[in-house]
């Protein structure tokens, strides 16, 4: 399978959630590791998600619920 930049963008969430099938994962990894466009995209989104997961949850103020 020859993975494309469009497929990378469309399936990025599945990749980050570990939902790609093994053959898809292999094609995705090969493409991202050899594509000047997709390498920084995947790295950037992964970094942002990692940062978001480190943030503390905040309770909303009661006024925001109305």
Backbone as JSON Lines, residues from 0, in Angstrom:
{"i":0,"aa":"X","n":[0.84,-1.18,0.0],"ca":[0.0,0.0,0.0],"c":[0.89,1.25,0.0]}
{"i":1,"aa":"X","n":[0.61,2.17,-0.89],"ca":[1.36,3.4,-0.99],"c":[0.58,4.52,-0.29]}
{"i":2,"aa":"X","n":[0.97,4.86,0.92],"ca":[0.27,5.84,1.75],"c":[0.5,7.25,1.19]}
{"i":3,"aa":"X","n":[-0.5,8.14,1.32],"ca":[-0.4,9.5,0.81],"c":[-0.51,10.51,1.95]}
{"i":4,"aa":"X","n":[-0.18,11.77,1.63],"ca":[-0.32,12.84,2.62],"c":[-1.79,13.02,3.02]}
{"i":5,"aa":"X","n":[-2.68,12.89,2.06],"ca":[-4.11,13.03,2.35],"c":[-4.58,11.94,3.31]}
{"i":6,"aa":"X","n":[-4.11,10.72,3.11],"ca":[-4.47,9.64,4.02],"c":[-3.9,9.89,5.41]}
{"i":7,"aa":"X","n":[-2.7,10.42,5.47],"ca":[-2.08,10.73,6.76],"c":[-2.93,11.73,7.52]}
{"i":8,"aa":"X","n":[-3.35,12.79,6.86],"ca":[-4.2,13.79,7.52],"c":[-5.53,13.19,7.94]}
{"i":9,"aa":"X","n":[-6.14,12.38,7.07],"ca":[-7.45,11.81,7.37],"c":[-7.4,10.78,8.49]}
{"i":10,"aa":"X","n":[-6.3,10.05,8.61],"ca":[-6.22,8.96,9.59],"c":[-5.32,9.27,10.77]}
{"i":11,"aa":"X","n":[-4.93,10.53,10.92],"ca":[-4.02,10.9,12.0],"c":[-4.59,10.58,13.38]}
{"i":12,"aa":"X","n":[-5.86,10.83,13.58],"ca":[-6.49,10.51,14.87],"c":[-6.45,9.01,15.14]}
{"i":13,"aa":"X","n":[-6.74,8.22,14.12],"ca":[-6.69,6.76,14.28],"c":[-5.27,6.31,14.64]}
{"i":14,"aa":"X","n":[-4.28,6.91,14.0],"ca":[-2.89,6.59,14.3],"c":[-2.57,6.91,15.76]}
{"i":15,"aa":"X","n":[-2.92,8.11,16.19],"ca":[-2.6,8.54,17.55],"c":[-3.35,7.73,18.6]}
{"i":16,"aa":"X","n":[-4.52,7.2,18.23],"ca":[-5.29,6.37,19.15],"c":[-4.92,4.89,19.05]}
{"i":17,"aa":"X","n":[-3.98,4.55,18.16],"ca":[-3.56,3.16,18.01],"c":[-4.59,2.28,17.33]}
{"i":18,"aa":"X","n":[-5.39,2.84,16.43],"ca":[-6.46,2.11,15.8],"c":[-6.16,1.61,14.38]}
{"i":19,"aa":"X","n":[-4.96,1.87,13.88],"ca":[-4.63,1.39,12.54],"c":[-4.31,-0.09,12.57]}
{"i":20,"aa":"X","n":[-4.71,-0.8,11.51],"ca":[-4.35,-2.21,11.37],"c":[-2.85,-2.3,11.11]}
{"i":21,"aa":"X","n":[-2.23,-3.43,11.4],"ca":[-0.77,-3.54,11.25],"c":[-0.25,-3.11,9.87]}
{"i":22,"aa":"X","n":[-0.91,-3.51,8.8],"ca":[-0.45,-3.13,7.46],"c":[-0.58,-1.62,7.25]}
{"i":23,"aa":"X","n":[-1.66,-1.03,7.76],"ca":[-1.83,0.41,7.67],"c":[-0.77,1.13,8.5]}
{"i":24,"aa":"X","n":[-0.5,0.61,9.67],"ca":[0.5,1.19,10.55],"c":[1.88,1.22,9.88]}
{"i":25,"aa":"X","n":[2.22,0.13,9.23],"ca":[3.5,0.04,8.54],"c":[3.58,1.07,7.41]}
{"i":26,"aa":"X","n":[2.51,1.16,6.61],"ca":[2.49,2.13,5.52],"c":[2.5,3.56,6.04]}
{"i":27,"aa":"X","n":[1.73,3.8,7.09],"ca":[1.69,5.13,7.71],"c":[3.08,5.53,8.19]}
{"i":28,"aa":"X","n":[3.72,4.64,8.95],"ca":[5.05,4.92,9.5],"c":[6.07,5.18,8.39]}
{"i":29,"aa":"X","n":[6.06,4.36,7.34],"ca":[7.0,4.55,6.25],"c":[6.79,5.91,5.59]}
{"i":30,"aa":"X","n":[5.53,6.25,5.34],"ca":[5.25,7.53,4.69],"c":[5.7,8.7,5.57]}
{"i":31,"aa":"X","n":[5.28,8.68,6.82],"ca":[5.59,9.8,7.71],"c":[7.1,9.96,7.89]}
{"i":32,"aa":"X","n":[7.82,8.85,7.95],"ca":[9.27,8.92,8.16],"c":[10.03,9.35,6.91]}
{"i":33,"aa":"X","n":[9.36,9.41,5.76],"ca":[10.04,9.81,4.52],"c":[9.42,11.04,3.87]}
{"i":34,"aa":"X","n":[8.41,11.63,4.49],"ca":[7.69,12.76,3.89],"c":[8.02,14.06,4.63]}
{"i":35,"aa":"X","n":[8.54,15.02,3.89],"ca":[8.91,16.31,4.5],"c":[7.69,17.09,4.98]}
{"i":36,"aa":"X","n":[6.54,16.82,4.43],"ca":[5.3,17.51,4.82],"c":[4.66,16.86,6.05]}
{"i":37,"aa":"X","n":[4.64,15.54,6.07],"ca":[3.9,14.84,7.13],"c":[4.69,14.65,8.42]}
{"i":38,"aa":"X","n":[6.01,14.56,8.32],"ca":[6.83,14.37,9.52],"c":[6.56,15.47,10.55]}
{"i":39,"aa":"X","n":[6.65,16.76,10.18],"ca":[6.39,17.8,11.19],"c":[4.93,17.86,11.62]}
{"i":40,"aa":"X","n":[4.01,17.5,10.73],"ca":[2.58,17.49,11.09],"c":[2.32,16.5,12.22]}
{"i":41,"aa":"X","n":[2.76,15.26,12.02],"ca":[2.52,14.22,13.02],"c":[3.26,14.54,14.32]}
{"i":42,"aa":"X","n":[4.47,15.03,14.22],"ca":[5.23,15.39,15.42],"c":[4.55,16.52,16.18]}
{"i":43,"aa":"X","n":[4.08,17.52,15.46],"ca":[3.43,18.67,16.11],"c":[2.13,18.29,16.79]}
{"i":44,"aa":"X","n":[1.3,17.51,16.12],"ca":[0.02,17.11,16.72],"c":[0.28,16.2,17.92]}
{"i":45,"aa":"X","n":[1.24,15.31,17.8],"ca":[1.57,14.43,18.94],"c":[2.04,15.25,20.13]}
{"i":46,"aa":"X","n":[2.86,16.26,19.88],"ca":[3.37,17.11,20.95],"c":[2.24,17.88,21.62]}
{"i":47,"aa":"X","n":[1.32,18.43,20.83],"ca":[0.19,19.19,21.39],"c":[-0.7,18.28,22.23]}
{"i":48,"aa":"X","n":[-1.0,17.1,21.72],"ca":[-1.83,16.18,22.5],"c":[-1.15,15.76,23.79]}
{"i":49,"aa":"X","n":[0.14,15.53,23.74],"ca":[0.88,15.19,24.95],"c":[0.81,16.29,25.98]}
{"i":50,"aa":"X","n":[0.92,17.54,25.52],"ca":[0.82,18.68,26.43],"c":[-0.58,18.79,27.01]}
{"i":51,"aa":"X","n":[-1.6,18.6,26.18],"ca":[-2.98,18.68,26.67],"c":[-3.25,17.65,27.75]}
{"i":52,"aa":"X","n":[-2.69,16.46,27.6],"ca":[-2.92,15.41,28.59],"c":[-2.25,15.7,29.93]}
{"i":53,"aa":"X","n":[-1.3,16.62,29.95],"ca":[-0.63,16.95,31.21],"c":[-1.35,18.06,31.97]}
{"i":54,"aa":"X","n":[-2.29,18.74,31.34],"ca":[-3.0,19.84,32.0],"c":[-3.99,19.31,33.03]}
{"i":55,"aa":"X","n":[-4.09,20.03,34.13],"ca":[-5.05,19.65,35.18],"c":[-6.47,20.01,34.72]}
{"i":56,"aa":"X","n":[-7.42,19.17,35.09],"ca":[-8.81,19.47,34.77],"c":[-9.31,20.55,35.72]}
{"i":57,"aa":"X","n":[-10.15,21.41,35.2],"ca":[-10.68,22.52,35.97],"c":[-12.18,22.36,36.06]}
{"i":58,"aa":"X","n":[-12.71,22.54,37.25],"ca":[-14.16,22.5,37.42],"c":[-14.77,23.8,36.89]}
{"i":59,"aa":"X","n":[-15.81,23.69,36.07],"ca":[-16.42,24.91,35.56],"c":[-17.16,25.65,36.67]}
{"i":60,"aa":"X","n":[-17.17,26.96,36.59],"ca":[-17.91,27.75,37.56],"c":[-19.4,27.5,37.35]}
{"i":61,"aa":"X","n":[-20.19,27.54,38.4],"ca":[-21.63,27.27,38.27],"c":[-22.31,28.18,37.25]}
{"i":62,"aa":"X","n":[-21.84,29.4,37.09],"ca":[-22.45,30.35,36.16],"c":[-22.3,29.89,34.71]}
{"i":63,"aa":"X","n":[-21.3,29.06,34.44],"ca":[-21.08,28.6,33.07],"c":[-22.07,27.52,32.66]}
{"i":64,"aa":"X","n":[-22.71,26.9,33.59],"ca":[-23.64,25.82,33.29],"c":[-25.02,26.3,32.89]}
{"i":65,"aa":"X","n":[-25.33,27.55,33.16],"ca":[-26.67,28.08,32.82],"c":[-26.74,28.61,31.43]}
